[in-house]
Amino acid sequence: MLATSAFGQSASQALPENATSNSYSDGWKCDLGYRLSDDACTPVLVPENAYETNRTYGSGWECLHGFRKSNAATCIAVVVPEGGFLEASGERWQCGRGYLKQGDTCLEIVVPENGYLTDTTYGSAWVCDRGFEAVDGTCVAILVPANAYLNAAGYGEPWLCDRGFVARDGQCEAILIPENAYFDASKYGSGWKCERGYLEAGQTCARIDVPENAHLDRSGNRWQCDRNFRESQGLCVLNN
């Protein structure tokens, strides 16, 4: 049985035209610019708008920059629409800044007055200037009431009340802090909290009457029975 090379050729088979014997093994391989076909070396057919790669593997050719393979044997031009540019690979295109890809075209982004382009790859391609908010494709001035300021966080309400004021009905009203209370900056609630030892009662802070065998809890605004005592009708009785 005759030995066979890595290319499937018998070691004793006659060397075909446009082939070279292997240096370190039996058999032969096709020269550059040729490909094996039925025990013969046939020329690589380079299609239009392509170049020869001078490699012994693959198709033996690649498309020129600005062209791409449409099937196994042709190179077609990459059509770049207006507002787009050819990628560095030379095989694809993408839209330039100020345009959005839609199918095979690049649509110009219409930026409204008091807005500017963004470089994000998702969502709206423009945002409004500071002091404006997007409404139906336009940038409308944010009306900031007295005793308020613009919210720079980029999310949430467009404006926030100054310290000591609370938002009510689109305005910022002064927080009236009752006696034995202090200002509370949390977003929700009345804007104030009772001091330790006092309990909120309407718009006032009432002193907590701690019964015998009880103490103020962690919040300081309620009481609880000491150990081994339990609450019963507002008192702390032994837990028998």
N, C-alpha and C positions, 0 to 999 in steps of 0.2 A: 504493500500500500504506500503510495507516494505521500510525502510530507506536504502540508499546506501552510502558507504564510498567513499573517494576520489579515491580509487583504483577500484571503480565500484563493490564492493562486498556488498552483503546484510548484514545488521547488525546481522540478525538472522541465517545467513548461517554458517554451521559447519566450524570450523577452520581446514584448510587443513594441511597436513604434511609439515614440514619445513617452517612454517609461525608463526607470532607472532601477538597477538591482539594489536591494537593501544592503547597507554596509555591515550590519551586525547580525543579520538573520537571513534565512532563506527567503526566496520570493522576490518581488519587485513592487514598485509603487509608481503611480503616474507622475509625470513631471508637473511643475507649476503651470497653471493655465489649462490643465487637462483633468478630466474626471473619468473614473472607471465606468465602463458600460459594456456588458457582455464580453468580458475578458479582453477588452481593448481600451485604449486611452483616447477619448474623444475631446475635442476642444471645448473649453467653457464658453458658452454663448452669452456674452455680456449684452443685456438689453440697452436700449436708448436711455440716456440720463442715469447711467450707472458706471461703475469703474471696477476693474479687476482687483481682487484683494490679495492675489498671490499667496493664498493659503491652500493647504492640501485638504482642508475640511470645509464643511458648509457648502453653500452654493457656488462659491468662488467669485462672487461679486456682491457689491452693496450699492444702494441708491446714492446718488449725489446729494449734497446738502440742499435741502429745500424740496426733496422728493421722498416718496415713501413707497414701499412695496404694496401693490394692490392685489397681487396673487403671486404665484411662484415664479413668474417670468417677466413682470413689467414693473416699471417705476412711474408713478404719476406725481404731478406737481402738487405740493401742499398749497392750497388756496387760502391765503390770509385775507380776511375781510377788513374793511375799513375800520380803523380804531383798534386793530389787533397787531400782533408782531409774531415773528417766527421764533420758536424756542431754540435754545442753544443746540439741542439735539438735531435740529433741522428736519424733524419728522412731524412736529405738532406745532400748534399755535395757541396763543391765549390773548385775551383782551388786555389792552393797556389801561393805565390808571384813568379813571373817569368813564369807563365803559363796563358794561355787564354782558356776559356771554349768554346768548339766547339762541339755541340751535346752532346754525352755522354763521351767525352774525354777531356783531358787537353793538349793543345799543348804548347810546350816549346817556349818561346819568344826568338828569336835570336837577341841579341843586337850587333849592328855593332861596329867596332873599333871606339873609341872616342865618344861612347854613353853610356848611363846608364839607368837602369830601373826606371820607375815612378810608383806611386801607384794610378794613376787616373783610374776611372772605365769606361772611354769612350775614344775614339780616339786611337792614337798610344800609345803603352805600353812602349815606350822608347823615349828619347830625346837626342839630341847631346850635347856634352860638350860645354862650352863657347868657342867661336872662331871657331865653326863648325856649319854647317847647313845640314839638311836632304835633300838628293838628291837621288831618286830612291833606297831607302832602305839603304843608306850608309850615313856616316857623312863626309862631304867634308869641308876642311879648307876654311874659309872665307878670301878672299884676300882683305885686308884693304889698300886702297891707301894712299899715303902721305898726311899729314894734315887731317887725319880722325881718328875715333876711333870706337870700337865696340858698337853697340846699345844694351844696357842691358835691354831694355824694354820688350823683348820677342815677339814683334810684329813689323810690319813695315819693313823698310829697314835694312839689316844686319849691316850696318855701317852708320855713320853720319859724316859730315864734321865738322872740328874745327870751332870755332867762327872766323868770318872774311873770311870764304871760302864757296863756293857754289858748289854743285854737278853738273857736266856736263860731259856726255859721260863716266861715270864710274870713273871720277877723281874729285879731289877737287881743284877748281881754286880760286885764291885770288880774293876777291871782290874789285874792284876799285871804291872807293867812290869819287864822284866829289865834287867840291867846293859847299858849302852851302847845304850839305847833311850829313846824319848820318847813321850808320850801323843799319840795320833792321834784327832782328833774326828770323822773320817769315819764315816758310818753303817754301813759294812760293814767286815769284817775283824776282827782280834784286838783292836783298840783301841790298838795301839802300833806304832811303826815303829823299825827300827834306825837308829842314827845313821850319818852318812856314813863310809864305810870299813868298815862291818860288814854282814853278810848274815844274814838270818833263818834260823835252824836249829832247827826245832821251837819250843820256848818260850825260846830264848836267841838272842843275837846274836854270831855268830862273826866274828872279824877277817878281812878279805879279804886274802889273800896275792897282791899284785899282781906278776906276773912281770916280768922285764926287758923293756924296749921296749913296755910297756903303761901304761895310766892308768885311773883311775876314770871311768866314764861319767857322763852328766848326772845320773842318779838318785843317784849316790854309793854305790849298793849292789851294783854289778857293775863288772867291768873290761872294757876292750876294747883291742885292739892299736893301737899308734901307726900313723901313716901309713907306707905301704910295708912293713908287716908284716901277717902273717895268723896266725890261731890254728891251732895244730897240737899236739894232745895236751897241752893246758894250757899251752903256751908260745907265744911270739910269734916267728915266724921270718920272714926276709926273703922278700918277695913276688917271687921270681925268675921 
